[in-house]
Structure formats: structure tokens, C-alpha cells
Amino acid sequence: MKNTEDEIEFEGQDELELTSPPHQMGTDTQVRIAKEQSSIFEILRREERGDLVLAPDFQRENVWDKKHKSELIESILMGIPIPLIYLFENEDGIRQIIDGKQRITSLKGFLNNEFTLSSLSMLPHLKGLKFKEISPLLQAKIEDYQLHSYVIQPPTPESVKFNIFERVNRGGVNLNKQEMRHALYQGKSTKLIEDLAESPDFKSATGGGVKSNRMRDRYLVLRFVAFYLLTTNQLPNIQYKSDVDSFLASVMKFLNTRADDALIEHAKSVCLFGMKNVYQVLGNDAFRFTPKNGGNRRPVNMGLFEMIVFAFCYVEPSKLAFEKAQELVEEYKVKVDEDELFSGSIDTSEHVKIRFDIAQQISQELNNA
């Protein structure tokens, strides 16, 4: 039997599998990439000053062990070229590593005397030594070693950055789109969706049916926050034109760079309030459609999550008759399911509007019941 507890009903599952390019580039797309060469010492100084950001890993099991770190140091001491580093630079000159984090982190750790060398095949006499214990000549050789990098610079559009990031990572872990967003837009936005996805309210409302692997949970709450802010006119100069990837990227960038703390806290409290109300009134199957023809339990549905949480942001459970509220919401769910509004292309501008119009209708009827 297929286990639906680890899934969400996504549109064609593209979000999880990334089977198609995230964006189409126009003929007038401006891409600005600079090739640079810097010493290890210079790069680590930049990171120390905060001008270079090491983004967190997507999958922790891929973190290098001491053997890989030692082999990197050995290669540098022998003058063996190591692969290119890829970085993004924002409008403020802050750079972020998108490919090469393990290399830079390993170098930083060794120069900070955090580990000893091991498993050295060409330089076995250095085994068991830290950076401070090797000769000054070898220390200088490491610090002066030149790393080659490509820097994607402004005004390269966000959609192009996303596409480049997918291409760079194609040879390694097959990252999905949310994992790429998590890497590209570190800041207040990633902290916000992490807090929401790990909250007891989210886990209760979804019945634990949305797992954290591959960032399914963070994708779900990011969509809600983004569409909530859009529907309530709190995203200045951001429009939705049926391209959910560009839209979510724009919202994350807005939250990181332009949104004040009050708006961040507002978005967080609204989402938590809605999810808490949903669980209190509807239980933990609110975001699932009824099984068809007595079949298996269906997964948490993305469109239902957005619609119902939004609806319950505007109700006060203490003023509701729970049984009537449950019947009313179930009637809407059955109608939506029969009309197949939440299957297929749910992210066109038309379908997004329909979804949140229905949510507002539900709120009004609940409050008037």
C-alpha cells in the first residue's frame, strides 16, 4: 500500500522532483557573471567580515567527514587544482556560496585548528597535525592558494539566478525548488517559514502528515504566507502572474530586505492563529479530501491548506458552533473536490483568485452562522 503520510498533493509533483526547468529565460535577459581569483586567506577574511555568507546545508548527511577535508588540504599543498566556486552577489555587495560551501567550510575549520589531518596518501608525515602544527612554509602555501570563482552579480534577475543554481547543482543532489529557494534567500524569510513549519500548530493541524524531508513543510507554509500577503495587499510592487516560482522568490527577497519586523511578526501570528483555529474546530484531517469510493486516505492537499487556514484567520472559535462549522466546511470541500478545482493547474492567477474568494466566503458564512 502506498504511504500518503509523507506526501502533499502538489501540482504534478514538479515541486518535489524538479523535472522541468524552473523558469524560461527571455531573449533580453541580462546575465552578469564575473570570473575572479582570490587567495584562501582573502576569502576567509571576507567571510569573517560578513561579506560572504555560507548558506546551510540542504541535507545534513552530505557534510564532509575528516577524510574528505584532509584530502582537500593535501590537494592544496600539492598544488592540485580544485573545482570552481560559485557565488551570488546582492545589491549590497554581500556574497553567498551556492557551490563550494564544503570546501570553504573545511578550509576555515582547518585554519582555525578544528581538526587534525588524517588519511593522507601523498603526505603521510602530516597525519595527526593541526594547522598550527605544520611548518610556516606550508601554512603560507595554504593561505596563498588561489581559488577560482564565478560571481553572479546584479542586475541578473532572480529567475536567472534560480536557473543557474539548478544547473550548478545538477551534477550532485537533485535539489527541488524549495531547497533552492532556501539557499538563495537566506534571512528573515527562511527563519519565518522554519518557525511556522516546526510549530506545534502546524504539526497538529496537518496531523503530522507533512514531513520535513525535502522541505515539503516549508514549501507549504511559504505559499500560505506569500498568498496571504498578496491577497491582503501587503506586498507593494509585487504582482502575481501565474508564475509561482518567480512570485515566491520575490516574496522571500521582499521579506529579507524590505519588510519590517512588525510585518514578519504579523504574518507569523496570522498563520499560527489560523492553523490553531483549524485544528480546534476541524481536527487533523481538515486539509484532506474524503477518500474516493472507500479508497485510501488522501494526502494533505496544498490548495485546501491555503484556503482553509486563510478562512480560519478571520474567525473566533469560541463564537462558533463546531458541528455546524464542520458541516459547512465539509460541504465546500466536497464541492471543490467534485469540481476538481484543486487538481491540475492550481497556480494560475484565476485559480488563486478562486481559492481565496472561496476562503473569504467560508469566513463570512462561519461568522454569520
N, C-alpha and C positions, 0 to 999 in steps of 0.2 A: 504494500500500500504506500502511496506517495505521501510523504510527511509535509503538510502545509504549514507547519508551525514556523519554519524558517523562511517563509516567503511573504512577499507582498504582491498583490495583483497590480503589476506595472503594465504600462502600455507596451506590449510586445516584448517585455523583459529587456529592452535595449539598455535601460539604465544600469542593469546589473552586468550585462555581457559585453557592452560596447562593441556591437557587431558592425556598426556603421560609423563613419566619421562624425564627430560631434558638431561640426559646422561646415558650411560651404563658404569658400572664400570668393569674393568678387574680384573682377579684373582690376579694380582700382585699390585693392588692399595694399596698405603701406606696411612693409615689414622692415624693421631696422635691427640688424644683428651686427654686433661688433666682435671682432676676434682680438683677444688680449693674452698677454703673457705676464704672470706675476710670480714672485717667489713665494714659497710656503710661508715664510716669515711675514710677508706683506699681507697675504690673505688672512692669516690668523690675527694679525693686528686689526684688520678691518672688522673681523667677527667680534673681537674684543671690544671695539668701539661701538658696536651695534649697527654698523653699516652693512653687515652681512648676516642674514638670518638662516639658521639651519632648521628647516621645517621638520616636524616629527615624522616618524615612520608610519607607513600605512599598515604594514603587517610586521609585528614585532619579531616574528621568528626569522626574519631576514637580516637581523642585526648581525654584523660580523663578529666572529669569535676571535680569540687571541691569535690563532694560526693565520687567519686572513690578514689581520692587522700587521703581524710580524712580516709576512710575505711582502706586504706593501712597503714597509720600511726597508726591507732587504732590496727590493727592486730599485728604490730611490738611491740607496747607497751604491748600487752597481751601475747607476745611470740608465736604467731601462725605462723607456717612455711609458707613462701610464695614460689611460684614456682621458679624453677631453672632459672638462667640467662645463655644465650648462647652468646659466643663471638668468633670472629675471631681474630687471631694474625698474623700480617705480618712479613716479614723477619727483619724488623727494631724494632720489639717488640711493635708496635702500635696495640692497640686492638680496635675492633669495635663491638658494641652491635647489634646482629641480632634478639634477642628475649629478651625483658625485658626493652626496652627503656622507656616505660611509667612509669614503676616502678622507674627506676633510675632518670628520669626527675622529677617525683613527689617528691622523697626524696630530690633531690637537691633544688627544689623550696621551700620545707618546711624549710630545714635547712638555706636557705637564706631569710627566713621570707617573702616569696612572697604571702602566703595565710594563712588564718585562718582555723582552724578545724571546720567542720560542719557535721551534720547528724551522730553523734556518738551514737550508740545504747548501747554500753557497758561502755563507759567512758564519759557520758554526761557532767560531770563537766569541761571537757576540751574544750567544744564548744566555739568558738569565740576567741580562743587563737592562737598566733603565736609561733614558736619555741622558741624565746627569752623569751616568757612569761610563759612557762611551767617550772616546777621545774628542778634544775640542775640534780637531780637523773633521771628524765625522759629524759632529754636531753642526758645524758650519755647512757641510755638504748637504745636510737635510734642510736647514733653514734657507739656503740659497737655491735649492732645487726649483726649477721653473715649471709652473703648471700652466697649461694652455686651456683657455676657456672661450666659450661663446656667450655673449651677453645680449639677451633680447631686451631692447630698450624702447622707451616711449618714442613716438606715439603708436607703436604697434598695438592694434586693437586687442581687447580682451579675448575675442573669439579666436584670433590667430594664436595668441598665447596658449589657449586651450588646445588648439590643434597641434602646435609644436610640441607641447608637453606630452600629448598622446603619442606622437611619432617617436620622441626621445625614449619613452618608456616601453615602446612596443617590443623591444628585444628582451625585456625582463618580465616582471609581474604584469599581467594583463589588467591594468587598473581600470576600474569603472569610472563613470563621470563624477560621482560624488567624491571618490577618493582623490581625483584630480583637483576638484574644487577645494577640497580640504588642504591640499598642498599649496595651491595658488593663492588662496585668500585667507592666510593665517591672520588672526587678530580677534577683534571683538565678536565677529560673526561666528567663527568656529567655536569660541567659548560659549556663546549663547546657545547654539544648537547642541553642543555637548551637554550643557546643563539640562536642557529640556529632554534630550534623549535618555539621559541617565536618571531622570527624576522618577520618584515613586509614582507620580501621577500618570506619566507616560506608560510605565510598565503595567500599572493597574488597568488603565483604560484599554490598552491593547491586549490584555490578558497574557502578557509575555510572549505574544505571537510574532513580534518583530525583533529579530535577533540583531546584535550589533556587528556581526561579521559582514565585511564589505560595506559597512556604513549604511545599511538599509534604514536603520532607525534615524540616523542624522538626515538622510535624504528626505524622509517623511516629514520631520519637524521643520526642516528648512523650507520645504514647499509651503507648509501651512503659514509660517511666519511671512514669507515673501508675498503670498497671495492675500494674506490678511492686510498687510501694509498697503498693498496695491488697491484692494477693494475699499479701504477706509481712507484713501487719498493721502497717505503718509510717505509716499515715495516721490519727492519732487524731481521732475525731469526724467523719470523712468517710466516708459510705457511698455505694454505687453503686446507683442506682435506675433503670437503663436510660436515663438522660439523659446522654449522653456530653458534651454541651456544658457543662452545669452542673458535671459532675464535673471536667472538665479545668480549668474556671475556678477551682473550689475548690482543686484541687491546685496550680495556679500561685500562687494567693494564699497558700496554706499554705507553699509553698517560699520565697516572698518575705518572709513576715512571722513565721513560727513555726519553720521548720526551721533547725537549726544547721548550721554549716559541715561538720560530720562527716557528717551525713545527705546533704547535697548531694554531697560527695565520694564517699560510698558509692554513691549512685545512679549517678553518673558512671562510677565504676570498674567497677561491675557490668555496666552496659550495654556499655562498651568491651570488657570481658573476654568477654562473651557473643558480641559481633559478631566479635571476633578469632578465637574458637574456631570459630565457624560457617564463616568463610572458610577457616581452616586445614584443617578436616575436609571441608566440603561444597563449597567453591568459591564462585563468584559467582552461581550460579543457585539457591541454597538457598531463596530466597523467591518462586520462580516455580513454578507448576504446569506439568506436562508439556503441550505443545500438544495440542489435541484433534483427532483424525483427521488428523494430519500438518499442521495449520494453522500459523499464525504464532506466533512466540514470544510468550508471555503476559507481562503486566506483573508487576512486583513486587506481591505480594499483602499487604495490610495485616495480615490475620489470621495469615498464615504468618510474617511478620516478628515479630510479638509472641510467637507460640507457640515458634518455633524459637530465637530469641535467649534467651527465658526458659529453655528446656530446656538450652541450652549454657552458661548461667551456672553450672550445677551439675555440670559435667564437666571432667576434666583431659585434654586431647587426647593427652598423652604416654602415657596409660594405655589409649587406645582403639585398636582395630583399625579403621583408617579404612574399609576396604572393607565390613566388617560394619556399621559405623555408618552409612555411606551407604545401604546396602540397607534398614536398619531405618527411617531417616527417610523414605526414598522410599516405603516401604510405608504409613506413616502419611499422607504427603501424598496418595497415590493414594486411600486410604480417605476422607480428609477431602474431597477433590475430588468423589469419586463421591457422597458423602452431601450435598454442597453446603452444608457447614457454614459455609464462609467466603464465601458469596454470599447476598445478601439482607440480612436484619436481623441483622448480626453483633454489634450493640451492646446487645442485650437482656441483662439480668442473667444469664439462663440460658445464653446463648451465650458470654458472657465466662467464666463458670464452666467450661463445657465446654472452651473453648480452653485455659485454664490447667491444667485437670485433665489434658488430653492432654499438655501440655508436661511436667508432672511425671512422667507415665507414661514418656515418652520418656527423660527423665533417668535414671529408675530402670533402665530396660532397657539404656541405654548403659553405665551403671556396673556392671551385673551381667553384661554380655556377656563 
